[in-house]
Amino acid sequence: MGRMEGLPFQTIEELEGALKDHRYVAGRDLATTIFLALKLDKPLLLEGEAGVGKTEVGKVLSAILEGELIRLQCYEGIDINTAVYEWAYARQMLHIRLLETQDADRAAMEREIFSPAFLVKRPLLQAIEHRGARPPVLLIDEIDRSDDEFEAFLLELLSDFQISIPEIGTVRAERPPAVVITSNRTREIHDALKRRCLYFWIDYPTVEREYEIVQARIPEVPRRLARQVTRFIAATRQLDLYKLPGIAETLDWTRALLALGETELSEDAVSATLGSIVKYQEDLARLRGEPTRALLKAAGA
């Protein structure tokens, strides 16, 4: 039985509406890919530049499905102990000393200290063992930061949704979680993992789409300011910057402008808030002065 049974939507149009209700503006193509990932019980692999809304898909999907969000943030050197499980060694040692005072036999001692009571469950095991009313959403964030060994481990997990613990046995998911994997493409993900997933590339939005996003996320923003901000950002993305601003920066900048009481863009307002758009000193230097005036003109300010 697929996850579509009992879900709050049964069509792509209903999913689009649910995403919009949760203030996530998605195109038909992304909504279709999410729908199929759930319909076919396949992980969803989202790639794109940082700040384009990949992680937010997992968060919003958790809210729509009313399932717990279990997030695994990947990083260089991540291993089974931090991603799957580890034993609570300090508690085990204390318990061993207690059992020794009670003259417990060695076999009984080993069975007790390697029981689930001393198992520290990390995100992947939490997702497999989940017993809630609804399956969780497992968000494996920035998998490109992990190494090949960890990626290889995920292949088995995503194929069978089970984890083998030598001291206890195999733990299988009663109902597999919905899986969202994100990558900023700092390195290529192996084909073996991609084959197990439905893939979608989230690009920078068009001006109109980003305007919709700003209005959905920050409904109090004046329309004129929202138009100017999204046009300014779109023009900025045409420049040769070290790091182009993503949707996250657009929203941060809009909130910063509102916090300063701005209702439309000006050179002073832009100069005072450039740190919301770009995060490198070289990019700040490239934007100040004449480039800012040119961008303001492009934004209709």
C-alpha positions in Angstrom: 0.0 0.0 0.0 1.5 3.4 -1.0 1.6 6.5 1.1 -1.2 8.1 -1.0 -3.8 6.1 1.1 -5.3 8.5 3.7 -3.3 11.5 2.6 -4.9 15.0 2.6 -4.5 15.2 -1.2 -5.1 12.7 -4.1 -4.2 14.8 -7.1 -1.4 17.0 -8.2 -3.7 20.0 -8.1 -4.6 19.3 -4.5 -1.0 19.0 -3.6 -0.2 22.3 -5.3 -3.0 23.8 -3.2 -1.7 22.2 0.0 1.8 23.6 -0.7 0.4 27.1 -1.3 -1.7 26.8 1.9 1.6 26.2 3.7 3.2 29.2 2.0 5.4 27.2 -0.4 5.1 28.4 -4.0 5.9 25.4 -6.2 5.6 25.1 -10.0 3.6 22.3 -11.5 6.8 20.3 -12.4 8.0 20.2 -8.7 4.6 19.4 -7.4 4.3 16.5 -9.9 7.7 15.1 -8.8 6.7 15.3 -5.1 3.4 13.6 -5.9 5.1 10.8 -7.8 7.7 10.3 -5.1 4.9 9.7 -2.6 2.8 7.7 -5.0 5.7 5.4 -5.9 7.2 5.2 -2.4 10.5 6.5 -3.7 13.0 9.0 -2.1 13.0 12.5 -3.5 16.4 13.9 -4.4 16.5 17.7 -4.7 19.5 19.5 -6.1 20.1 23.2 -6.6 22.1 26.2 -5.4 22.0 27.0 -1.7 18.9 29.0 -0.6 16.5 28.0 -3.4 14.1 26.1 -1.1 15.2 22.5 -1.1 15.2 22.0 2.7 11.9 23.8 2.9 10.3 21.1 0.8 10.9 18.5 3.5 9.6 20.8 6.3 6.5 21.8 4.4 5.8 18.1 3.3 6.0 17.2 7.0 3.4 19.8 7.9 1.1 18.7 5.0 1.4 15.0 5.8 1.1 15.7 9.6 4.1 13.4 10.1 7.1 14.0 12.3 10.0 15.7 10.6 13.2 13.7 11.3 16.2 15.7 10.0 19.7 14.4 9.4 22.2 17.2 8.7 25.1 15.8 6.8 28.7 17.0 7.2 32.2 15.8 6.3 33.1 12.8 8.4 29.5 11.9 9.4 29.3 8.2 10.4 27.0 5.5 11.7 27.4 6.6 15.3 26.0 10.1 14.6 23.5 9.1 11.8 22.1 5.7 12.9 22.9 4.6 16.5 25.5 4.3 19.2 25.7 2.6 22.6 25.5 4.7 25.7 28.9 3.6 26.9 29.0 5.6 30.2 25.6 4.2 31.3 26.7 0.7 30.2 29.8 0.9 32.4 27.8 2.1 35.4 25.3 -0.7 34.9 28.1 -3.3 34.6 29.5 -2.2 38.0 26.0 -2.5 39.5 25.6 -6.0 38.1 29.0 -7.0 39.3 27.9 -6.2 42.9 25.0 -8.5 42.4 27.2 -11.4 41.1 25.4 -11.5 37.8 26.7 -14.0 35.3 28.6 -12.8 32.2 26.0 -13.9 29.6 23.2 -12.2 31.4 25.2 -9.1 31.9 26.0 -8.8 28.1 22.3 -9.4 27.2 21.3 -6.6 29.6 23.8 -4.0 28.6 23.3 -4.5 24.9 19.5 -4.1 25.1 17.4 -1.3 23.5 17.5 0.5 26.9 21.1 1.4 26.3 20.8 2.2 22.6 21.0 5.9 21.6 18.9 6.3 18.5 20.1 8.7 15.9 17.9 10.2 13.0 18.0 7.2 10.6 17.1 4.6 13.2 14.4 7.0 14.6 12.9 7.1 11.1 13.0 3.3 10.7 11.5 2.6 14.2 8.9 5.3 14.1 5.6 4.1 15.5 3.5 7.3 15.2 0.0 7.5 13.7 1.5 8.7 10.4 4.9 7.9 8.8 7.5 10.5 9.4 9.3 12.6 6.8 13.0 11.8 6.8 15.0 14.9 5.6 18.6 14.0 4.7 20.0 17.5 4.2 23.1 18.4 2.2 24.2 14.8 1.4 26.9 16.2 -0.8 28.8 17.1 2.3 29.1 13.5 3.4 31.7 11.0 2.0 31.4 8.0 -0.3 31.2 5.5 2.5 28.2 7.1 4.1 26.5 7.4 0.8 27.1 3.7 0.2 25.5 2.9 3.5 22.4 4.9 2.5 21.9 2.7 -0.6 20.9 -0.4 1.5 18.8 1.7 3.9 16.9 3.3 1.1 16.4 0.0 -0.7 15.1 -2.1 2.2 14.3 0.5 4.9 16.0 -1.7 7.5 19.0 -1.4 9.8 21.1 -4.3 11.2 22.3 -3.9 14.7 24.7 -6.9 15.5 23.8 -7.1 19.2 20.1 -6.9 18.7 19.2 -7.9 15.1 17.5 -6.3 12.1 15.2 -3.4 12.6 12.6 -3.0 9.8 10.3 -0.1 9.1 6.6 -1.0 9.5 5.8 1.9 7.2 8.7 3.5 5.3 9.2 7.2 5.9 8.8 9.7 3.1 12.4 10.6 2.3 13.6 14.0 1.0 17.4 14.2 0.2 19.0 17.6 -0.7 22.3 18.4 -2.3 24.0 21.8 -3.1 26.1 19.8 -5.6 29.4 20.7 -4.1 30.3 17.2 -5.4 28.5 14.7 -7.7 26.2 12.2 -6.0 26.8 8.6 -7.2 24.5 7.2 -9.9 23.6 4.3 -7.6 21.9 6.6 -5.2 20.3 8.7 -7.9 18.8 5.5 -9.4 16.9 4.9 -6.2 15.4 8.4 -6.2 13.1 10.7 -8.2 15.3 13.7 -9.1 14.5 17.3 -9.4 16.7 20.4 -9.9 15.3 23.5 -8.2 16.6 26.5 -10.0 16.5 30.2 -9.1 12.9 31.4 -9.7 11.6 33.8 -12.3 10.8 37.3 -11.2 7.1 36.6 -11.2 7.6 33.3 -9.2 9.8 35.0 -6.6 7.3 37.9 -6.3 4.7 35.2 -5.4 7.1 33.7 -2.9 7.8 37.0 -1.2 4.1 37.8 -1.0 3.3 34.3 0.4 6.0 34.4 3.0 5.8 38.0 4.0 2.2 39.1 3.3 2.7 42.5 5.0 5.2 43.7 2.4 4.0 46.5 0.2 3.5 45.3 -3.4 5.7 48.0 -4.8 8.6 47.1 -2.5 8.1 43.4 -3.3 8.3 44.1 -7.1 11.4 46.2 -6.7 13.1 43.7 -4.5 12.5 40.7 -6.8 13.6 42.7 -9.9 16.7 43.9 -8.1 17.6 40.3 -7.0 17.0 39.0 -10.5 19.4 41.6 -12.0 21.9 40.8 -9.2 22.0 37.2 -10.3 23.2 38.2 -13.7 26.4 39.6 -12.2 29.7 37.7 -11.7 29.5 37.3 -8.0 31.2 34.8 -5.7 27.8 33.6 -4.3 24.5 34.6 -6.0 21.7 35.4 -3.6 19.1 32.7 -3.2 15.4 32.9 -2.2 16.4 32.8 1.4 18.5 36.0 0.9 15.5 37.7 -0.9 13.3 37.0 2.1 15.9 38.1 4.6 16.5 41.3 2.7 12.8 42.0 2.5 12.4 41.6 6.2 15.4 43.8 6.8 13.9 46.6 4.7 10.6 46.3 6.5 12.4 46.4 9.9 13.9 49.7 8.8 10.5 51.1 7.8 11.3 51.2 4.1 8.4 51.1 1.6 10.5 51.3 -1.6 14.1 50.8 -2.6 16.7 53.6 -2.5 20.5 53.7 -2.8 20.8 54.4 1.0 18.5 51.6 1.9 20.3 49.1 -0.4 23.7 50.2 0.9 22.6 49.8 4.5 21.3 46.3 3.9 23.7 44.7 1.4 24.8 42.2 4.0 21.4 40.6 3.7 22.0 39.9 0.0 25.6 38.9 -0.3 27.9 37.3 2.3 31.4 37.9 0.9 33.5 41.1 1.2 34.4 40.8 -2.5 30.8 40.7 -3.5 29.9 43.7 -1.3 32.7 45.7 -3.0 31.4 44.7 -6.5 27.9 46.0 -5.7 28.5 49.3 -3.9 28.3 52.6 -5.8 27.5 52.6 -9.5 26.5 48.9 -9.7 23.9 49.5 -7.0 22.5 52.5 -9.0 22.4 50.3 -12.2 20.5 47.6 -10.3 18.1 50.1 -8.8 17.3 51.3 -12.3 16.7 47.7 -13.4 14.4 47.3 -10.5 12.4 50.4 -11.5 13.3 52.2 -8.3 
